[in-house]
Amino acid sequence: MSNDLEGKVAVILGGTGGIGAATANRLANAGATVVVTSQSGVARAQRVVDSLPGSGHLAAVTSIADSASLADLANCVKSQLGRADILVNTAGFTRPIKHADLDALTDELIDEIMKVNWRAQFAAIRAFRTLLDESGDGLVVNVSSISGTTGVGSNIAYCAAKAGLDVMAASLGRALAPRIRVLNVSPGVVDTSFVPGRGSDFNDKVATTTPLGRIGTPEDIAAAIEACATHLKFSTGVAIVVDGGRRLN
């Protein structure tokens, strides 16, 4: 373990997913006290917490699409840990739909995608703003996607939501400075089960057309998130691309 984040409290929304769990491990190894959240029960979050180095970590349940639940989480973190220095938004949702199939992208699905992939991240930042501001060295890291700039992704609404996250980082990077920095980490294809129906055949095909010869791993993205907290101290309002050169194609 290093001590780069000693004394810091990091809250990870979506902390039981592939990227979230890898991020929890890296930040704990850097000395942070980590809050791991899950939407599907505290047991899943507790399993991640139990795997972390160090002590004092916290498992919690929250609904990212419910602002009241996010406010309750912020109050819980304040009462139990006294502070929050880092907020990492890794939670999200998508469904693969061909971009030419306009009828399949229903109003209901558009609203759900925007709610979970944009509104929830904004609401989480809003809920934790006071604690992050009190830190004086607050940091928000959102997991975006290169689909927000390439327009290539699981569906058009998902691309739009990620583009919105990138604009949000620019807006809030300006609005919340200097006490809170806001950064996005933008992966390409990552080896997780995030997109339903994508398996090894899809991953292998993408790897052959990616300049660095492979798809991303959760650890690749977690390392970039850690760097936002430990090394990129003079950066805010921008997206850090971690895609192996995928966007160059």
C-alpha positions in Angstrom: 0.0 0.0 0.0 1.0 3.6 -0.7 -0.1 6.5 1.4 -0.9 8.9 -1.4 -4.6 9.1 -0.3 -4.1 8.6 3.4 -6.8 10.3 5.3 -9.1 10.7 2.3 -12.6 9.2 2.0 -13.6 8.0 -1.5 -17.2 7.2 -2.3 -17.7 4.9 -5.3 -21.2 4.7 -6.8 -21.5 1.4 -8.7 -18.7 0.0 -6.6 -19.7 -3.7 -7.1 -19.3 -3.5 -10.9 -16.1 -4.4 -12.7 -14.7 -0.9 -12.9 -16.1 0.1 -9.5 -14.6 -2.8 -7.7 -11.2 -2.4 -9.4 -11.3 1.3 -8.4 -12.2 0.5 -4.8 -9.1 -1.7 -4.6 -6.7 0.8 -6.1 -7.9 3.7 -4.0 -7.8 1.5 -0.8 -4.3 0.5 -1.8 -3.4 4.1 -2.0 -4.5 4.6 1.6 -8.1 5.9 1.1 -11.1 4.9 3.2 -13.6 3.6 0.6 -17.4 3.6 0.6 -18.6 1.0 -1.8 -22.3 1.3 -2.9 -24.6 -1.1 -4.6 -28.2 -0.9 -5.8 -28.9 -4.6 -5.2 -28.3 -5.1 -1.6 -25.6 -4.4 1.0 -24.2 -8.0 0.8 -22.7 -7.4 -2.6 -21.1 -4.2 -1.5 -19.8 -5.8 1.7 -18.1 -8.5 -0.3 -16.1 -5.9 -2.1 -15.3 -4.1 1.1 -14.1 -7.3 2.7 -11.6 -7.8 -0.1 -10.0 -4.4 0.3 -6.7 -3.7 2.1 -6.8 -1.4 5.1 -9.7 -0.9 7.5 -12.6 1.4 8.1 -14.2 0.9 4.7 -18.0 1.1 4.4 -20.6 -0.8 2.4 -23.9 1.0 1.6 -27.0 0.7 -0.6 -28.3 3.5 -2.7 -30.4 4.1 -5.7 -28.5 6.3 -8.1 -31.7 7.4 -9.9 -33.3 8.6 -6.6 -32.0 11.9 -5.4 -33.4 11.4 -1.9 -31.4 8.1 -1.7 -28.2 9.9 -2.7 -28.8 12.6 -0.1 -29.3 9.9 2.5 -26.0 8.4 1.4 -24.2 11.7 1.8 -25.6 12.1 5.3 -24.6 8.5 6.2 -21.0 9.1 5.0 -20.9 12.4 7.0 -22.2 10.8 10.1 -20.0 7.6 10.0 -16.8 8.9 8.4 -17.0 12.7 8.8 -15.9 13.6 5.3 -15.9 12.8 1.6 -13.0 13.9 -0.6 -13.5 11.8 -3.7 -16.7 10.9 -5.5 -16.4 8.3 -8.3 -19.5 7.8 -10.6 -19.0 4.4 -12.2 -22.7 3.3 -12.2 -24.5 3.2 -15.5 -26.9 1.3 -17.8 -27.3 0.6 -21.5 -28.9 -1.8 -24.0 -27.5 -2.5 -27.4 -29.7 -1.1 -30.2 -28.6 -0.6 -33.8 -28.3 3.1 -34.6 -30.5 2.8 -37.7 -33.4 1.2 -35.8 -35.0 4.4 -34.6 -38.3 2.6 -33.6 -36.4 0.4 -31.1 -35.1 3.4 -29.3 -38.4 4.1 -27.5 -39.2 7.2 -25.5 -39.2 5.1 -22.3 -35.7 3.7 -23.0 -34.3 7.1 -23.9 -35.6 8.5 -20.6 -34.2 5.6 -18.6 -30.8 5.9 -20.2 -30.6 9.6 -19.6 -31.8 9.2 -16.0 -29.3 6.6 -15.1 -26.3 7.8 -17.2 -26.6 11.6 -16.8 -29.1 12.8 -14.3 -27.9 10.4 -11.6 -24.3 11.6 -11.9 -25.4 15.2 -11.6 -27.6 14.4 -8.6 -24.8 12.5 -6.9 -22.5 15.5 -7.3 -25.2 17.8 -6.0 -25.7 15.6 -3.0 -22.0 15.4 -2.1 -21.1 19.0 -3.1 -21.1 20.3 0.5 -18.8 17.5 1.8 -16.5 17.8 -1.2 -16.3 21.5 -0.8 -15.5 21.2 2.9 -12.6 18.9 1.9 -11.0 21.8 0.1 -9.4 19.3 -2.2 -12.6 17.7 -3.5 -12.6 15.5 -6.6 -15.3 14.1 -8.8 -14.5 11.4 -11.4 -17.2 10.3 -13.8 -16.8 7.3 -16.0 -17.8 8.6 -19.4 -17.1 6.9 -22.8 -15.4 7.7 -26.1 -18.9 7.1 -27.6 -19.7 10.6 -26.4 -17.3 12.0 -29.0 -17.2 9.3 -31.7 -21.0 8.7 -31.8 -20.3 4.9 -31.9 -21.7 3.0 -29.0 -24.4 0.6 -27.8 -27.2 3.0 -28.8 -27.6 6.6 -29.8 -29.1 7.7 -26.5 -26.1 6.2 -24.6 -23.7 8.2 -26.8 -25.8 11.3 -26.1 -25.7 10.7 -22.4 -21.9 10.3 -22.4 -21.5 13.5 -24.5 -23.6 15.2 -21.8 -21.3 13.9 -19.1 -18.4 15.5 -20.9 -20.2 18.8 -21.1 -21.1 18.5 -17.4 -17.4 18.1 -16.5 -16.5 21.2 -18.4 -19.4 23.2 -16.8 -18.9 22.0 -13.2 -15.1 22.1 -13.6 -15.6 25.8 -14.0 -18.5 26.3 -11.5 -17.0 24.3 -8.6 -13.4 25.4 -8.8 -11.1 25.8 -7.0 -12.2 23.6 -4.1 -13.6 20.8 -6.3 -12.1 19.3 -9.4 -14.3 17.5 -12.0 -12.7 15.0 -14.4 -14.1 12.3 -16.7 -12.3 9.0 -17.6 -13.5 7.9 -21.0 -12.9 4.2 -21.9 -13.4 2.5 -25.1 -14.5 -1.2 -25.0 -13.8 -2.7 -21.5 -13.8 -6.4 -20.6 -16.8 -6.4 -18.3 -20.4 -7.6 -18.6 -21.7 -4.0 -18.8 -23.2 -4.2 -22.3 -25.6 -7.2 -22.5 -24.9 -9.7 -25.2 -21.3 -8.7 -25.8 -19.0 -11.7 -25.4 -15.6 -12.9 -26.3 -16.2 -12.8 -30.1 -17.1 -9.1 -30.0 -14.1 -8.4 -27.7 -11.7 -10.3 -29.9 -12.9 -8.4 -33.0 -12.5 -5.1 -31.3 -9.0 -6.0 -30.1 -7.8 -6.6 -33.6 -8.8 -3.2 -34.7 -7.5 -1.3 -31.7 -4.1 0.2 -32.2 -2.7 -1.1 -28.9 -3.9 -4.6 -29.7 -6.4 -5.3 -26.9 -9.5 -4.1 -25.2 -9.4 -2.4 -21.9 -9.5 -4.0 -18.5 -11.3 -2.7 -15.4 -7.8 -2.2 -13.9 -6.8 0.1 -16.8 -9.8 2.4 -16.0 -9.2 2.2 -12.3 -5.6 3.2 -12.7 -6.7 6.3 -14.6 -9.2 7.2 -11.9 -6.5 6.8 -9.3 -4.2 9.1 -11.3 -6.9 11.7 -11.3 -6.7 11.7 -7.5 -3.0 11.4 -7.1 -1.1 12.8 -10.1 -3.4 15.1 -12.2 -3.8 17.7 -9.5 -3.7 20.6 -12.0 -6.5 19.2 -14.3 -10.2 19.8 -14.2 -13.1 20.0 -16.6 -11.7 17.5 -19.1 -12.0 13.9 -20.2 -9.0 11.5 -19.9 -9.2 9.0 -22.7 -8.3 5.4 -21.9 -9.1 3.4 -25.0 -5.9 1.9 -26.4 -6.3 4.2 -29.4 -9.8 2.8 -30.3 -11.1 6.3 -31.2 -8.4 6.7 -33.9 -10.1 4.1 -36.1 
